[in-house]
Amino acid sequence: MPYKLNKEKIMKDLVDKINAEFENFQTEANAQVEKGNKAAGTRARKAALELSKMFKEFRKVSVEASKK
């Protein structure tokens, strides 16, 4: 049972990190689109890459959790 709780905690933490990074992406992307801030565009692209990595990790953890 502790294994399952650990996986659930990992997934919850990962979802929290994804939500925080998405908020960061939204802020930076909006700054680029609405204000023409080029540096914000760079930060938005970096956040998008981080989100991609987090989504892959979430998929891996989610598949492992569903097998148990």
Secondary structure in CASP SS format (residue, H / E / C, confidence):
PFRMAT SS
TARGET T0000
AUTHOR 0000-0000-0000
METHOD secondary structure of the structure
MODEL  1
M C 1.00
P H 1.00
Y H 1.00
K H 1.00
L H 1.00
N H 1.00
K H 1.00
E H 1.00
K H 1.00
I H 1.00
M H 1.00
K H 1.00
D H 1.00
L H 1.00
V H 1.00
D H 1.00
K H 1.00
I H 1.00
N H 1.00
A H 1.00
E H 1.00
F H 1.00
E H 1.00
N H 1.00
F H 1.00
Q H 1.00
T H 1.00
E H 1.00
A H 1.00
N H 1.00
A H 1.00
Q H 1.00
V H 1.00
E H 1.00
K H 1.00
G C 1.00
N C 1.00
K H 1.00
A H 1.00
A H 1.00
G H 1.00
T H 1.00
R H 1.00
A H 1.00
R H 1.00
K H 1.00
A H 1.00
A H 1.00
L H 1.00
E H 1.00
L H 1.00
S H 1.00
K H 1.00
M H 1.00
F H 1.00
K H 1.00
E H 1.00
F H 1.00
R H 1.00
K H 1.00
V H 1.00
S H 1.00
V H 1.00
E H 1.00
A H 1.00
S H 1.00
K H 1.00
K C 1.00
END
